[in-house]
Amino acid sequence: MPIPQPCHFKRDSALPGLLLGLVILIFSCTRRDDALPDMPSKQSLSVRADKGDLLLDVSTNDDGYIFNFEQGALQIPMQDITKIVPKPERWRIGIIFSDGSELEIPAKGTNLDYIVEDIRLNPSGYNPLAALVNVWLPTYGRVKVTVHGKNGEAGTITHLCYEDKPRQSVPVFGLYAGHDNIVDLAFTDRDGRERGSTTIHIRTAPLAVQDFPKWKLIKSQPGKMEPGVNMINYPGMSEADVSLPYMVDNEGELRWLLLFKSSPDLQKLSASIGLKRTKKGTFIAGDQSQSRIVEIDMFGNLLHQWDLQKPGYTFHHEIKEAANGNFLITVTKPAARLRNGQPRINDHIIELDPASGTVVKEWDLSALLDTARYVKPDGITPPQYSQNPTNWAHNNSINEIGSDLLATARYQGIFRFTHTGNLRWIISPHKYWGTAFQPYLLDPVDEDGVPVTDPAIINGDAHTAGFDWPWGPHTPVVISDDHILVFDNGYNRNWVPNFGSGAANYSRVVEYKIDIKKRTVQQVWSYGRERDAAGFSQALSGVQFLPQTKHVLFCPGMGVPTSIGPGGRVVEIDPATKEIVFEMEITTLSGTAFHRVTRMPLYPDNL
């Protein structure tokens, strides 16, 4: 029987990298003679090889050969085999059987450099700090990528890739700009146990990006911090400019970015809140410039898009992936009108089914909240921030809480409502609300658990050290069914214009506890007042609950004075001790540093 030939697959160079999982390799590559049945010993070895069970070594005893695989030993009679030919440089071993047939199977070898077929830096053209490495592994298994930190192990990023096929395109993220990046590729079994590794070098060019933000690391204690990098959603020079998301690590080093201006599909992307990671590891964002929802991968490739104009909406601010996989989106409905016929904006929420592209639910906030709760312009607050009849609510976020929905509106507060459109409660100064809404207004309780009875505080005309309402809030974060975090911007706090004299200009992260039976809201803790104007952002901004450390990320993002210029801050704080374990200042020419910042692993788990 002839010697089996190696299996070859032709690469289609027109495809932007090999799609993971498309190539299935049969490693035994045995040519069988239909006239002669395979020997049982050959069949047993072939089955082990085809399952990806790597041969570790071969020994002998009185009964024959012992083939020691990762998943256990296999005994083969001595008389069944004529010759064994090790090929350690290719991680193979050849076996010639007594019937003249031959078999080649994957076996533990020496150097793994040969598995790297090619390296493609910036394969999309939009992410110069990313690469695709095409590899051909000895057998089924996974690849663990390690990008070594240029300043030591603190900057090292490691990820075990999800794919387990022999032929893979391995994504490499976290490269440094203008640097000879050292990257280890470890070949593991399907459970992540390492079999061997090789090292490659990926040299990147320095970045030359116009109007790119600048930042300064103030404090970093990696041993105390939540793991991950900081995804910073920079909107560009204005909300009409192209968004530029980027990631900075705990050493203040840039490790990832997307240059949408180079993308024909996304060169006008104005993404407002920015990129949100989905459960499948991609990013979604709302595009204000073209009123659509887009889905992109880590390289910046456009995967899908959904038109919002066709069903009658334009995008505003926020998109959230719901538990059922649908998208919750804050929108404007151009057809919506006030009673006097004038348009109204930023007061609708929709649920979009991404599979069908259809809107399955719409919530009109004018049916939920008090459209008559209106504060006339004070003549001090700039018009772009002032409430007006058209922009009476300014809904700027949406989230899920239990089986209900949780939303914020700059001019109305925080509110919870059911999927059927029934209001549950409102966290807001009681002033100006109509009679029909009084039952939904939660009564304040301070941090000591004492009910607040001062009418001035209840109405928002004053505050105490232990309680204040949220003013112009953003980013409601659900900790549990009765605990939420929110970014309290401090927009015209206590009805005093931020641009006027006597204003208390500071922003906070605040945790509230809601007792639905008692109809109360208790301030549990807050942080930000102690930073005064150095943490004040009249709009934008966000907070994040960090699940591993129970820390909180406090991120005022617009017009914040810093030591390097106006912009924003990223502050990680331990609520139990108020200790700051990470702080970074960011400045931009526009003074707007970001809409939101999110701490996240650089790699999604399922990539």
ZITA-V380931 format. One line per field, one symbol per residue. phi: phi as a letter, one per 40 degrees, with the letter a starting at -180 (. if undefined). psi: psi as a letter, one per 40 degrees, with the letter a starting at -180 (. if undefined). A space follows every 10 residues. Layout:
# ZITA-V380931
phi->???
psi->???
This chain:
# ZITA-V380931
phi->.ccccccbbc ccccccgccc gcbbbcccfc cccdcbcccd cccccccdcc cgccccabbb acchcbcccd chcbcbddcc bcabbcbccb fbacbbcccg cbabbcadbb cbdccccabb cfccgbbcbb abbcbbccad ibbbcbcccc bhccccbbac cccbccbbbc cbbgcccfac ccbcbccbcc cgccbiabbb bbcbcccbbc fcdbabccaa bdcbccchbb cbcccgcacc cccbcabbcc bgccbaabcc cccccbcbcb cfdhcbcccc gcbbacbccb fabbbbcccg cccaabcccd chbbcagbbb ccccgcbcbc abbdccbccc gccbbfbbbb bbcccbgbcc abbccccbbc cccbbcdcgb cddcbccadc bcbfcbaaab bfcbbbabbd cbhbabaccc gccbabbadc cgccdcbdcc ccccbcccgc dcbcdccdcg caabcbaacc bgcbfcbcca cbbbbacccg cfdfgcdccc cgcccabbcb bbbbbcccgb bbccaaaicc cfccbcbcaf gabacbcccg cbcbbcbbgc cbcbhciabb bbbcccbgcc baabbbbbcc gbcacabbca ccccccb
psi->hihiiihihh hheeigihhh edhhhhddfh hihddhiiid dddddddddd eehhhdihii adeaihhhid eiihhhidee hdihhigdee fihihhieee iihhihihab hededhdihh hgddeegefi ihhhihidah aihhhhhhie eaedehhhhh idifidhihh hhieiiifig hhhhhhhiae eehhdiiihi hhhiiiighh fiiiihhdih gddeihiaih hhgheadiee ihigiihhae eehheiihgd eehddeeehh ebdahhhide eaiiihhdde gihihiaeee hhdiihhddd efiiihciih hideeihhhh ihhdehiide eiiiiffihi hhhddeeihe ihhheeedig eeghhiheed hideeiiidd gddgheiiii hbeaihiihd edahihiide fhhdihhihe hehideedee hiiihadeeh hhehddddee eiiidehiih hfiighhhda dehiiihgdf hfhfehhdei ieiggiiihh hihhhddefi hhhdiihdde ebeeehhdaa iiihhhddee ihhhgheheh hieeiibiih hhihddeehh ehhhihiide ehdidihhhi idhidf.
